[in-house]
Every structure is written in C-alpha cells, then in structure tokens.
Amino acid sequence: MEHDYSKESNIRFPTVAVVGGGASGMMAALTVAKVPGRRVLLIERQQRVGRKLLATGNGRCNLTNRNAAPGDYCGTDAAFAAPALKAFTPEDTLAFFRELGLLTVTEPGGRVYPLSDSANSVLDVLRFALEERGIVIHCGAPVEELRRGKRGFVLSGEALGRLEADAVILACGGAAGAKLGGVTDGYRLGKELGHRRTALYPSLTRIRTEAELPRALKGVRVQAGLRLTRGGVLLAESHGEVQFTETGVSGPAGFDLSRAAACGGDRLTLHLRLLPFDEETLLGLLRARCMQFPALESAELFTGMLHNRLGRVVVKAAELPMQGTLSSLTDAQLQAAARQCLDFCLPVLGVDGFDAAQVTAGGLRTDEFDPRTMESRLVPGLFACGEVLDIDGPCGGYNLQWAWASGALAGRLGA
C-alpha cells in the first residue's frame, strides 16, 4: 500500500537537497516534494537538467523494460537492488509517466519508449512536474564541497554559493558519458563523508577485438548468440543484434557483454554463433547448396544465409579456397565452414572507455547504505540513488528502471 504523505505530522527533513538532475535525481526530487511544506533543492552541474537522458535509446529514450527484475542487475551485492525494484516496478514507472501526461509504446523484448519516439517528450513532462511542485532548481552549479553542519549538511561551490539542507540525496550519476555529464562528483562527495567506492569500469560500450576481421565487416549487422570466455571458461553470454565496427563489435548483444569484458582481465575471446542451427543441420544445408549451385565460387558458400561480406569472411576464416567452386569443396571443408560459422572467434583487446560508455559498472559501496531506504549507514540524513551506487543493468531500459526505482525509494527519506 502506498504511503500517504499527506498524513505526516512531523517532517523529519524540512529541507532536502538532491545533488544531480538526471533521471534518479529528478525522480527523487519529485518524490520528496509530495510532502506538503517540504522545501526541495535540485542541484545540477550542467546548464540544464536531464541532458544525459536525452541521449538514451539513441535519442528515443528507452525509459524502462517491462521484463526488468532484480535478478537482471549486477554489482558487488546485486541483491541490494531488490527492495527498490520491488517497491517501484516497471508498471509503476509507466503509471508514474501516464500521470505526467506521457504516452508510451512497448516494443519487442519489453522495451518501452515514448510514443513520440523522442526523448525530449520524457524530459519535458519531468520538467513540467518539477516546476508544478515548486522544486527549486540550481543549474550550472556543481557542488564542490559537502560537509556536515550544525543541523544537517552544508553544500557549497563557486557558482552555487552556500546552501544548507537537513538531508542530502546523492544522485550524481557515474563516470560514463563524460560529454553528456558523466562525472565522478558523487564518489568524491561520498568520500568526503566517509564512504568508499568499488573499482569503476565502463559498461554498455563497444568491445574492441583484433581488428582485421571487424574492419572488413564495418557496418554489418547480424542476429547472433554471443559467449565471452577466458581460457575456455564461460564468463558471460547474450543473444541479439550485433553490429561490427572498425575496431570490434557493438550493438545491444555486444553491449551486454561489455561489463564482463571490462572486468574479465586478459586473454578473453568473443564467440559468435552466426546462424541458429546445430552443426549437423547447417552442414546439411551447405551440402545441399553445393549440389544445387555447383558452379558458384567458394566465396559464395553462405550467400543467402549471411550478409554477403560476413559470409565471405567466414569462408576465409575457415581457410577455404576463395576462387574455387562449390562443387570442388570437400566434406571436411564444409565441416570447417560450418564450425567457423557457429563459433566465429574474435580475440578481445578490451572495451571503449568511459567517454563512449552508457553506464558505469561499480560505484559507492552498497554495504554502506540501507537497501530498504537508500540511507547511509554511516551518515544519517545522507541518501544515494541511481548510477552513483554499485548497481548496473543490461542494455534495454534496465538502467533507467533502476534510476526511477532507486530515486523513488530514496525520495521517501525513510518514511
């Protein structure tokens, strides 16, 4: 049952400062403002709130995923995310935005977008709500110092001046996407009050591989199964769209493995299953093709099955003669081609850095916060939410769902 804030007789925190005007910060501020008489300050270092939100989903804003569940998330203690995600589900997110006047559409895989197909629509309804609820917004004003005061907290900065608050919600985001506002402010401010963070890694970013094969495939897209291994041991797997780039692989399925690739150490290998068949079925298709089109060049073995360029690269990687005919290929050569297609291997060199990443893996240590309230176990009155914490999810609306859910829980301020 939803808490009835209107019946509050005592306001524990009359003035609340939310540091960070991204998705989790705006949600936290709007939730705090439900209590009549409470003053809410939303502080953003950028010139406007929600700048990073505009870039999500390639500008369309994949604002949640109907399938998002606690088990989908990562972190040193991924179970930390469960209370927030259970208290504010994807359906709650959709209901919240419906109340703000946003129309949405659900696409395959549970991804939810604004019906307008524009992230601006999401940000606009949030801005209108912030204004309607009387939230005081300070933009272009980074918090340079956060310390305990005689009563609550003191926040200060050259552009911000000096502000006092009874409670502070850290919603600064992470280090990913520096050009769009990704910063390390939250980790620094948390450290000033005694909090620690984990190691940070870029996530939801391109995986860099040895360049010869990807360079020949730049721009090619394929639906594939992916596995990431080290020394034959499976580290992670995914399935979906892969896009080859000049330096490796991109696309949602590649992004979902980028966290493991960033954290997994050296000698990693990316395995792509390029067709949805077992080896015997694919071998039968290739044999039939050779009988049906005996005069075709060997390089055309996968034409009609794979993108033309990709098919040629697979044939070359299987060390088949490119200039011969299909009729000249031996059964052993067809087996080699089938195996190469079902286990197309790319040695991993690493991942693109934080500038290109969509999400930060790692953050403020969750064992120092109460998952039921998002309040610090070390500093009463300090809360945190969103990407600044050591919780992250896969591609497809999961990270914004965490932002909304954790922001809503933090904004209740333990009520």
C-alpha positions as a Markdown table, in Angstrom:
| # | Residue | x | y | z |
|---|---|---|---|---|
| 1 | Met | 0.0 | 0.0 | 0.0 |
| 2 | Glu | 1.4 | 3.4 | -1.0 |
| 3 | His | 2.5 | 5.6 | 1.9 |
| 4 | Asp | 0.1 | 8.6 | 2.5 |
| 5 | Tyr | 2.4 | 11.5 | 2.8 |
| 6 | Ser | -0.4 | 13.9 | 3.4 |
| 7 | Lys | -0.9 | 12.4 | 6.9 |
| 8 | Glu | 2.7 | 13.2 | 8.0 |
| 9 | Ser | 2.5 | 15.1 | 11.3 |
| 10 | Asn | 6.3 | 15.6 | 11.7 |
| 11 | Ile | 8.6 | 16.3 | 8.8 |
| 12 | Arg | 12.0 | 14.7 | 9.6 |
| 13 | Phe | 13.8 | 16.6 | 6.9 |
| 14 | Pro | 12.2 | 20.1 | 6.1 |
| 15 | Thr | 14.8 | 21.0 | 3.5 |
| 16 | Val | 16.2 | 18.3 | 1.2 |
| 17 | Ala | 19.0 | 18.9 | -1.4 |
| 18 | Val | 19.2 | 16.5 | -4.3 |
| 19 | Val | 22.6 | 16.6 | -5.9 |
| 20 | Gly | 22.2 | 15.6 | -9.6 |
| 21 | Gly | 19.5 | 16.5 | -12.1 |
| 22 | Gly | 19.5 | 13.2 | -14.1 |
| 23 | Ala | 16.8 | 10.5 | -14.1 |
| 24 | Ser | 17.3 | 9.3 | -10.5 |
| 25 | Gly | 17.7 | 12.9 | -9.2 |
| 26 | Met | 14.5 | 14.2 | -10.8 |
| 27 | Met | 12.6 | 11.2 | -9.5 |
| 28 | Ala | 14.0 | 11.6 | -6.0 |
| 29 | Ala | 13.1 | 15.3 | -6.0 |
| 30 | Leu | 9.6 | 14.7 | -7.3 |
| 31 | Thr | 9.0 | 12.1 | -4.6 |
| 32 | Val | 10.4 | 14.3 | -1.8 |
| 33 | Ala | 8.1 | 17.1 | -2.9 |
| 34 | Lys | 5.0 | 15.0 | -2.2 |
| 35 | Val | 5.2 | 16.0 | 1.4 |
| 36 | Pro | 3.4 | 19.4 | 1.9 |
| 37 | Gly | 5.7 | 22.1 | 3.4 |
| 38 | Arg | 8.9 | 20.4 | 2.4 |
| 39 | Arg | 11.5 | 22.5 | 0.6 |
| 40 | Val | 13.3 | 20.7 | -2.2 |
| 41 | Leu | 16.5 | 21.9 | -3.9 |
| 42 | Leu | 17.6 | 20.2 | -7.1 |
| 43 | Ile | 21.3 | 20.9 | -7.9 |
| 44 | Glu | 22.8 | 20.2 | -11.3 |
| 45 | Arg | 26.3 | 20.9 | -12.6 |
| 46 | Gln | 25.1 | 21.1 | -16.2 |
| 47 | Gln | 23.3 | 24.1 | -17.7 |
| 48 | Arg | 20.0 | 22.1 | -17.7 |
| 49 | Val | 18.6 | 19.0 | -16.0 |
| 50 | Gly | 18.3 | 15.7 | -17.8 |
| 51 | Arg | 20.9 | 16.2 | -20.5 |
| 52 | Lys | 22.1 | 12.6 | -20.4 |
| 53 | Leu | 18.5 | 11.4 | -20.5 |
| 54 | Leu | 18.2 | 12.9 | -24.0 |
| 55 | Ala | 20.8 | 10.6 | -25.4 |
| 56 | Thr | 19.4 | 7.3 | -24.1 |
| 57 | Gly | 18.0 | 4.9 | -26.7 |
| 58 | Asn | 19.7 | 6.8 | -29.5 |
| 59 | Gly | 17.6 | 9.9 | -28.6 |
| 60 | Arg | 14.4 | 7.9 | -28.3 |
| 61 | Cys | 14.7 | 7.3 | -24.5 |
| 62 | Asn | 14.2 | 3.6 | -23.7 |
| 63 | Leu | 12.7 | 4.6 | -20.3 |
| 64 | Thr | 12.1 | 1.1 | -18.9 |
| 65 | Asn | 11.7 | -2.5 | -19.7 |
| 66 | Arg | 8.6 | -4.4 | -18.7 |
| 67 | Asn | 10.7 | -7.5 | -18.0 |
| 68 | Ala | 13.1 | -5.8 | -15.6 |
| 69 | Ala | 13.5 | -7.8 | -12.4 |
| 70 | Pro | 16.0 | -7.8 | -9.5 |
| 71 | Gly | 17.9 | -10.8 | -10.9 |
| 72 | Asp | 18.9 | -8.8 | -14.0 |
| 73 | Tyr | 21.2 | -6.5 | -12.2 |
| 74 | Cys | 24.9 | -6.6 | -11.4 |
| 75 | Gly | 27.1 | -5.3 | -8.5 |
| 76 | Thr | 29.3 | -6.5 | -5.7 |
| 77 | Asp | 26.0 | -7.3 | -3.9 |
| 78 | Ala | 23.4 | -7.2 | -6.7 |
| 79 | Ala | 20.6 | -8.2 | -4.2 |
| 80 | Phe | 20.9 | -4.7 | -2.8 |
| 81 | Ala | 18.7 | -3.5 | -5.7 |
| 82 | Ala | 15.8 | -5.8 | -4.9 |
| 83 | Pro | 13.9 | -3.7 | -2.4 |
| 84 | Ala | 13.8 | -0.6 | -4.6 |
| 85 | Leu | 12.9 | -2.6 | -7.8 |
| 86 | Lys | 10.1 | -4.5 | -6.0 |
| 87 | Ala | 8.8 | -1.3 | -4.5 |
| 88 | Phe | 8.7 | 0.5 | -7.8 |
| 89 | Thr | 8.2 | -1.9 | -10.7 |
| 90 | Pro | 8.2 | -1.2 | -14.5 |
| 91 | Glu | 4.4 | -0.9 | -14.2 |
| 92 | Asp | 4.8 | 1.7 | -11.5 |
| 93 | Thr | 7.1 | 3.6 | -13.8 |
| 94 | Leu | 4.6 | 3.5 | -16.6 |
| 95 | Ala | 1.8 | 4.6 | -14.2 |
| 96 | Phe | 4.0 | 7.5 | -13.0 |
| 97 | Phe | 4.6 | 8.8 | -16.5 |
| 98 | Arg | 1.0 | 8.4 | -17.5 |
| 99 | Glu | 0.1 | 10.7 | -14.6 |
| 100 | Leu | 2.6 | 13.2 | -16.1 |
| 101 | Gly | 0.9 | 13.0 | -19.5 |
| 102 | Leu | 3.4 | 10.8 | -21.3 |
| 103 | Leu | 2.1 | 8.3 | -23.9 |
| 104 | Thr | 4.3 | 5.2 | -24.4 |
| 105 | Val | 4.7 | 2.2 | -26.6 |
| 106 | Thr | 6.2 | -1.2 | -25.8 |
| 107 | Glu | 8.4 | -2.9 | -28.4 |
| 108 | Pro | 9.6 | -6.5 | -28.7 |
| 109 | Gly | 11.7 | -7.5 | -25.7 |
| 110 | Gly | 9.7 | -5.3 | -23.3 |
| 111 | Arg | 11.5 | -2.1 | -24.2 |
| 112 | Val | 9.3 | 1.0 | -23.6 |
| 113 | Tyr | 9.7 | 4.2 | -25.5 |
| 114 | Pro | 7.6 | 7.4 | -25.6 |
| 115 | Leu | 5.0 | 7.3 | -28.4 |
| 116 | Ser | 6.5 | 10.4 | -29.8 |
| 117 | Asp | 9.8 | 8.5 | -30.4 |
| 118 | Ser | 11.6 | 11.4 | -28.8 |
| 119 | Ala | 13.5 | 11.6 | -25.5 |
| 120 | Asn | 12.5 | 15.3 | -25.3 |
| 121 | Ser | 9.0 | 14.2 | -24.5 |
| 122 | Val | 10.2 | 12.4 | -21.4 |
| 123 | Leu | 12.3 | 15.3 | -20.2 |
| 124 | Asp | 9.5 | 17.8 | -20.9 |
| 125 | Val | 7.0 | 16.1 | -18.7 |
| 126 | Leu | 9.5 | 15.8 | -15.9 |
| 127 | Arg | 10.5 | 19.4 | -16.2 |
| 128 | Phe | 6.8 | 20.5 | -16.1 |
| 129 | Ala | 6.3 | 18.3 | -12.9 |
| 130 | Leu | 9.4 | 19.8 | -11.2 |
| 131 | Glu | 8.0 | 23.3 | -11.9 |
| 132 | Glu | 4.5 | 22.4 | -10.8 |
| 133 | Arg | 5.7 | 21.0 | -7.5 |
| 134 | Gly | 7.7 | 24.1 | -6.7 |
| 135 | Ile | 11.1 | 22.5 | -6.7 |
| 136 | Val | 14.0 | 25.0 | -6.7 |
| 137 | Ile | 16.5 | 24.1 | -9.4 |
| 138 | His | 20.1 | 25.3 | -9.4 |
| 139 | Cys | 21.7 | 24.6 | -12.8 |
| 140 | Gly | 25.3 | 25.2 | -13.8 |
| 141 | Ala | 26.2 | 24.9 | -10.1 |
| 142 | Pro | 28.4 | 22.0 | -9.2 |
| 143 | Val | 28.7 | 21.0 | -5.5 |
| 144 | Glu | 32.4 | 21.4 | -4.7 |
| 145 | Glu | 32.1 | 20.6 | -1.0 |
| 146 | Leu | 29.7 | 18.6 | 1.1 |
| 147 | Arg | 30.1 | 18.5 | 4.8 |
| 148 | Arg | 28.1 | 18.0 | 8.0 |
| 149 | Gly | 26.8 | 21.2 | 9.6 |
| 150 | Lys | 25.4 | 22.1 | 13.0 |
| 151 | Arg | 22.0 | 20.9 | 11.7 |
| 152 | Gly | 22.2 | 18.7 | 8.7 |
| 153 | Phe | 24.5 | 19.5 | 5.8 |
| 154 | Val | 26.3 | 22.4 | 4.1 |
| 155 | Leu | 26.7 | 22.3 | 0.3 |
| 156 | Ser | 29.0 | 24.9 | -1.4 |
| 157 | Gly | 30.6 | 25.8 | -4.7 |
| 158 | Glu | 31.8 | 28.8 | -6.5 |
| 159 | Ala | 28.7 | 29.1 | -8.7 |
| 160 | Leu | 26.4 | 27.5 | -6.1 |
| 161 | Gly | 27.3 | 29.6 | -3.1 |
| 162 | Arg | 26.5 | 28.1 | 0.3 |
| 163 | Leu | 23.3 | 26.1 | 0.9 |
| 164 | Glu | 22.1 | 24.3 | 4.0 |
| 165 | Ala | 19.9 | 21.2 | 4.0 |
| 166 | Asp | 18.5 | 18.8 | 6.6 |
| 167 | Ala | 19.1 | 15.9 | 4.2 |
| 168 | Val | 21.0 | 15.2 | 1.0 |
| 169 | Ile | 20.3 | 12.8 | -1.8 |
| 170 | Leu | 23.4 | 11.9 | -3.9 |
| 171 | Ala | 22.1 | 11.3 | -7.4 |
| 172 | Cys | 25.2 | 12.4 | -9.4 |
| 173 | Gly | 25.3 | 9.5 | -11.8 |
| 174 | Gly | 28.5 | 7.8 | -12.8 |
| 175 | Ala | 31.7 | 8.4 | -14.8 |
| 176 | Ala | 30.2 | 7.1 | -18.1 |
| 177 | Gly | 29.4 | 9.5 | -20.9 |
| 178 | Ala | 31.5 | 12.5 | -19.8 |
| 179 | Lys | 30.5 | 14.6 | -22.8 |
| 180 | Leu | 26.9 | 14.3 | -21.7 |
| 181 | Gly | 27.5 | 15.0 | -18.0 |
| 182 | Gly | 29.1 | 11.8 | -16.6 |
| 183 | Val | 31.2 | 12.8 | -13.6 |
| 184 | Thr | 32.9 | 11.4 | -10.5 |
| 185 | Asp | 31.4 | 14.1 | -8.3 |
| 186 | Gly | 29.2 | 11.6 | -6.4 |
| 187 | Tyr | 32.2 | 9.4 | -5.5 |
| 188 | Arg | 34.2 | 12.4 | -4.3 |
| 189 | Leu | 31.3 | 13.8 | -2.2 |
| 190 | Gly | 30.6 | 10.4 | -0.7 |
| 191 | Lys | 34.2 | 10.1 | 0.2 |
| 192 | Glu | 34.2 | 13.5 | 2.0 |
| 193 | Leu | 31.6 | 12.0 | 4.3 |
| 194 | Gly | 33.4 | 8.7 | 4.9 |
| 195 | His | 32.0 | 6.5 | 2.1 |
| 196 | Arg | 34.1 | 4.2 | -0.1 |
| 197 | Arg | 33.6 | 3.1 | -3.7 |
| 198 | Thr | 34.4 | 0.0 | -5.7 |
| 199 | Ala | 36.6 | -0.2 | -8.8 |
| 200 | Leu | 34.9 | 1.5 | -11.8 |
| 201 | Tyr | 34.6 | 0.0 | -15.3 |
| 202 | Pro | 32.9 | 1.2 | -18.5 |
| 203 | Ser | 29.8 | -0.8 | -19.3 |
| 204 | Leu | 27.3 | -0.9 | -22.3 |
| 205 | Thr | 30.1 | 0.1 | -24.6 |
| 206 | Arg | 31.8 | -1.3 | -27.7 |
| 207 | Ile | 34.1 | -4.4 | -27.3 |
| 208 | Arg | 37.4 | -4.0 | -29.0 |
| 209 | Thr | 38.9 | -7.0 | -30.8 |
| 210 | Glu | 41.7 | -7.8 | -33.1 |
| 211 | Ala | 40.9 | -5.5 | -36.0 |
| 212 | Glu | 41.5 | -7.4 | -39.2 |
| 213 | Leu | 38.1 | -9.2 | -39.4 |
| 214 | Pro | 35.9 | -6.5 | -37.9 |
| 215 | Arg | 37.4 | -3.8 | -40.2 |
| 216 | Ala | 36.2 | -5.8 | -43.2 |
| 217 | Leu | 32.8 | -6.1 | -41.7 |
| 218 | Lys | 32.3 | -2.5 | -40.6 |
| 219 | Gly | 28.6 | -1.6 | -40.5 |
| 220 | Val | 27.4 | -5.2 | -40.9 |
| 221 | Arg | 24.6 | -6.2 | -38.5 |
| 222 | Val | 23.6 | -9.8 | -37.5 |
| 223 | Gln | 21.4 | -11.5 | -35.0 |
| 224 | Ala | 23.8 | -13.8 | -33.1 |
| 225 | Gly | 24.5 | -15.7 | -30.0 |
| 226 | Leu | 27.5 | -14.4 | -28.1 |
| 227 | Arg | 29.7 | -16.0 | -25.5 |
| 228 | Leu | 32.7 | -14.4 | -23.7 |
| 229 | Thr | 35.3 | -16.9 | -22.4 |
| 230 | Arg | 38.7 | -16.9 | -20.8 |
| 231 | Gly | 40.8 | -20.0 | -21.2 |
| 232 | Gly | 37.7 | -21.9 | -22.3 |
| 233 | Val | 35.7 | -20.8 | -19.2 |
| 234 | Leu | 32.4 | -19.1 | -19.9 |
| 235 | Leu | 32.2 | -15.6 | -18.3 |
| 236 | Ala | 29.0 | -14.3 | -19.8 |
| 237 | Glu | 26.7 | -14.8 | -22.7 |
| 238 | Ser | 23.9 | -13.0 | -24.6 |
| 239 | His | 21.8 | -13.1 | -27.7 |
| 240 | Gly | 20.6 | -10.4 | -30.1 |
| 241 | Glu | 21.8 | -7.8 | -32.5 |
| 242 | Val | 25.5 | -7.4 | -33.1 |
| 243 | Gln | 27.0 | -4.6 | -35.2 |
| 244 | Phe | 30.6 | -4.9 | -36.4 |
| 245 | Thr | 32.7 | -1.7 | -36.1 |
| 246 | Glu | 36.1 | -0.8 | -37.4 |
| 247 | Thr | 37.6 | -1.9 | -34.1 |
| 248 | Gly | 35.3 | -4.7 | -32.9 |
| 249 | Val | 31.6 | -5.2 | -32.1 |
| 250 | Ser | 28.8 | -3.0 | -30.9 |
| 251 | Gly | 25.0 | -3.4 | -30.7 |
| 252 | Pro | 22.8 | -4.5 | -27.8 |
| 253 | Ala | 24.1 | -8.0 | -27.5 |
| 254 | Gly | 27.7 | -6.8 | -27.6 |
| 255 | Phe | 26.9 | -4.1 | -25.0 |
| 256 | Asp | 25.5 | -6.7 | -22.7 |
| 257 | Leu | 28.9 | -8.5 | -22.6 |
| 258 | Ser | 31.0 | -5.3 | -22.3 |
| 259 | Arg | 30.8 | -5.3 | -18.5 |
| 260 | Ala | 32.3 | -8.8 | -18.3 |
| 261 | Ala | 34.8 | -7.8 | -21.0 |
| 262 | Ala | 35.9 | -4.8 | -19.0 |
| 263 | Cys | 36.2 | -6.7 | -15.7 |
| 264 | Gly | 37.3 | -10.0 | -17.0 |
| 265 | Gly | 41.1 | -9.5 | -17.4 |
| 266 | Asp | 43.3 | -10.6 | -20.2 |
| 267 | Arg | 43.1 | -13.4 | -22.8 |
| 268 | Leu | 39.4 | -13.1 | -23.4 |
| 269 | Thr | 37.7 | -14.4 | -26.5 |
| 270 | Leu | 34.4 | -13.4 | -28.0 |
| 271 | His | 32.5 | -16.3 | -29.7 |
| 272 | Leu | 29.7 | -15.5 | -32.2 |
| 273 | Arg | 27.1 | -18.1 | -33.3 |
| 274 | Leu | 26.1 | -16.6 | -36.6 |
| 275 | Leu | 23.2 | -18.9 | -37.5 |
| 276 | Pro | 20.6 | -20.6 | -35.3 |
| 277 | Phe | 21.3 | -24.2 | -36.3 |
| 278 | Asp | 23.2 | -27.1 | -34.8 |
| 279 | Glu | 26.3 | -28.2 | -36.7 |
| 280 | Glu | 24.7 | -31.2 | -38.4 |
| 281 | Thr | 21.7 | -29.2 | -39.7 |
| 282 | Leu | 24.0 | -26.4 | -41.0 |
| 283 | Leu | 26.3 | -29.0 | -42.6 |
| 284 | Gly | 23.2 | -30.5 | -44.4 |
| 285 | Leu | 22.3 | -27.0 | -45.7 |
| 286 | Leu | 25.8 | -26.4 | -47.0 |
| 287 | Arg | 25.9 | -29.8 | -48.7 |
| 288 | Ala | 22.6 | -29.2 | -50.4 |
| 289 | Arg | 23.8 | -25.8 | -51.5 |
| 290 | Cys | 26.9 | -27.2 | -53.1 |
| 291 | Met | 24.7 | -29.7 | -55.1 |
| 292 | Gln | 22.2 | -27.0 | -56.2 |
| 293 | Phe | 24.8 | -24.4 | -57.2 |
| 294 | Pro | 28.0 | -26.3 | -58.1 |
| 295 | Ala | 29.4 | -23.6 | -60.4 |
| 296 | Leu | 29.3 | -20.8 | -57.7 |
| 297 | Glu | 32.6 | -19.6 | -56.3 |
| 298 | Ser | 33.5 | -21.0 | -52.9 |
| 299 | Ala | 33.4 | -17.5 | -51.5 |
| 300 | Glu | 29.6 | -17.5 | -52.1 |
| 301 | Leu | 29.0 | -20.5 | -49.8 |
| 302 | Phe | 26.9 | -18.6 | -47.3 |
| 303 | Thr | 25.2 | -16.2 | -49.7 |
| 304 | Gly | 21.6 | -16.1 | -48.9 |
| 305 | Met | 22.3 | -17.2 | -45.3 |
| 306 | Leu | 24.5 | -14.4 | -44.1 |
| 307 | His | 25.3 | -10.9 | -45.1 |
| 308 | Asn | 27.4 | -11.2 | -48.2 |
| 309 | Arg | 30.5 | -9.6 | -46.6 |
| 310 | Leu | 30.1 | -11.7 | -43.5 |
| 311 | Gly | 29.7 | -14.9 | -45.4 |
| 312 | Arg | 32.9 | -14.2 | -47.3 |
| 313 | Val | 34.8 | -13.5 | -44.1 |
| 314 | Val | 33.6 | -16.8 | -42.6 |
| 315 | Val | 34.7 | -18.7 | -45.7 |
| 316 | Lys | 38.1 | -17.0 | -45.5 |
| 317 | Ala | 38.5 | -17.7 | -41.8 |
| 318 | Ala | 37.7 | -21.4 | -42.4 |
| 319 | Glu | 40.6 | -21.4 | -44.8 |
| 320 | Leu | 38.6 | -22.5 | -47.8 |
| 321 | Pro | 39.8 | -21.6 | -51.3 |
| 322 | Met | 38.1 | -18.4 | -52.3 |
| 323 | Gln | 38.4 | -18.9 | -56.1 |
| 324 | Gly | 37.3 | -22.5 | -56.4 |
| 325 | Thr | 33.7 | -23.7 | -57.0 |
| 326 | Leu | 31.2 | -25.1 | -54.6 |
| 327 | Ser | 31.5 | -28.5 | -56.3 |
| 328 | Ser | 35.2 | -28.7 | -55.5 |
| 329 | Leu | 34.7 | -28.3 | -51.7 |
| 330 | Thr | 35.3 | -31.5 | -49.7 |
| 331 | Asp | 33.1 | -32.6 | -46.8 |
| 332 | Ala | 35.9 | -31.7 | -44.4 |
| 333 | Gln | 36.0 | -28.2 | -45.8 |
| 334 | Leu | 32.2 | -27.8 | -45.4 |
| 335 | Gln | 32.6 | -29.0 | -41.8 |
| 336 | Ala | 35.2 | -26.4 | -41.2 |
| 337 | Ala | 33.0 | -23.7 | -42.6 |
| 338 | Ala | 30.0 | -24.8 | -40.5 |
| 339 | Arg | 32.1 | -24.8 | -37.3 |
| 340 | Gln | 33.5 | -21.4 | -38.2 |
| 341 | Cys | 30.0 | -20.0 | -38.7 |
| 342 | Leu | 28.8 | -21.5 | -35.4 |
| 343 | Asp | 31.9 | -20.4 | -33.4 |
| 344 | Phe | 33.3 | -17.3 | -35.0 |
| 345 | Cys | 36.0 | -16.3 | -32.6 |
| 346 | Leu | 37.5 | -12.8 | -32.1 |
| 347 | Pro | 40.3 | -12.3 | -29.5 |
| 348 | Val | 39.3 | -9.4 | -27.2 |
| 349 | Leu | 41.6 | -6.4 | -26.7 |
| 350 | Gly | 39.4 | -4.5 | -24.2 |
| 351 | Val | 36.5 | -2.1 | -24.4 |
| 352 | Asp | 36.0 | 1.5 | -25.3 |
| 353 | Gly | 36.4 | 3.9 | -22.3 |
| 354 | Phe | 34.1 | 5.9 | -20.1 |
| 355 | Asp | 33.5 | 8.6 | -22.8 |
| 356 | Ala | 31.8 | 6.1 | -25.0 |
| 357 | Ala | 30.2 | 4.0 | -22.3 |
| 358 | Gln | 26.5 | 4.4 | -21.4 |
| 359 | Val | 26.8 | 3.1 | -17.9 |
| 360 | Thr | 29.4 | 2.8 | -15.1 |
| 361 | Ala | 29.9 | -0.6 | -13.5 |
| 362 | Gly | 30.8 | -0.1 | -9.9 |
| 363 | Gly | 30.2 | 2.9 | -7.6 |
| 364 | Leu | 29.6 | 3.7 | -3.9 |
| 365 | Arg | 29.7 | 0.6 | -1.9 |
| 366 | Thr | 26.2 | -0.7 | -1.3 |
| 367 | Asp | 27.1 | -2.3 | 2.1 |
| 368 | Glu | 27.3 | 1.2 | 3.4 |
| 369 | Phe | 23.7 | 2.0 | 2.6 |
| 370 | Asp | 20.4 | 0.5 | 3.7 |
| 371 | Pro | 18.7 | -1.1 | 0.7 |
| 372 | Arg | 15.2 | -0.6 | 2.4 |
| 373 | Thr | 15.6 | 3.2 | 2.4 |
| 374 | Met | 18.8 | 4.1 | 0.5 |
| 375 | Glu | 20.0 | 5.9 | 3.6 |
| 376 | Ser | 23.7 | 5.9 | 4.5 |
| 377 | Arg | 24.6 | 3.5 | 7.4 |
| 378 | Leu | 27.4 | 5.9 | 8.2 |
| 379 | Val | 25.8 | 9.4 | 7.9 |
| 380 | Pro | 22.2 | 9.8 | 9.0 |
| 381 | Gly | 20.3 | 12.0 | 6.6 |
| 382 | Leu | 22.5 | 11.1 | 3.6 |
| 383 | Phe | 20.9 | 9.1 | 0.8 |
| 384 | Ala | 22.0 | 7.9 | -2.6 |
| 385 | Cys | 20.4 | 6.5 | -5.7 |
| 386 | Gly | 20.9 | 5.7 | -9.3 |
| 387 | Glu | 24.2 | 5.1 | -11.1 |
| 388 | Val | 26.4 | 6.5 | -8.3 |
| 389 | Leu | 25.8 | 3.3 | -6.5 |
| 390 | Asp | 27.5 | -0.1 | -7.3 |
| 391 | Ile | 24.4 | -1.4 | -9.3 |
| 392 | Asp | 24.0 | -1.6 | -13.0 |
| 393 | Gly | 21.9 | -3.5 | -15.5 |
| 394 | Pro | 21.9 | -4.7 | -19.1 |
| 395 | Cys | 21.0 | -2.8 | -22.2 |
| 396 | Gly | 17.3 | -2.2 | -22.9 |
| 397 | Gly | 15.8 | 0.2 | -20.3 |
| 398 | Tyr | 17.1 | -1.7 | -17.2 |
| 399 | Asn | 19.4 | 1.1 | -16.0 |
| 400 | Leu | 16.7 | 3.8 | -16.3 |
| 401 | Gln | 14.3 | 1.5 | -14.4 |
| 402 | Trp | 16.9 | 1.3 | -11.6 |
| 403 | Ala | 17.2 | 5.1 | -11.7 |
| 404 | Trp | 13.4 | 5.6 | -11.3 |
| 405 | Ala | 13.1 | 2.9 | -8.7 |
| 406 | Ser | 16.0 | 3.9 | -6.5 |
| 407 | Gly | 15.2 | 7.6 | -6.9 |
| 408 | Ala | 11.6 | 7.0 | -5.7 |
| 409 | Leu | 12.8 | 4.9 | -2.7 |
| 410 | Ala | 15.5 | 7.5 | -1.7 |
| 411 | Gly | 12.9 | 10.3 | -2.1 |
| 412 | Arg | 10.8 | 8.7 | 0.6 |
| 413 | Leu | 13.6 | 9.6 | 3.0 |
| 414 | Gly | 12.9 | 6.6 | 5.2 |
| 415 | Ala | 9.2 | 7.3 | 5.6 |
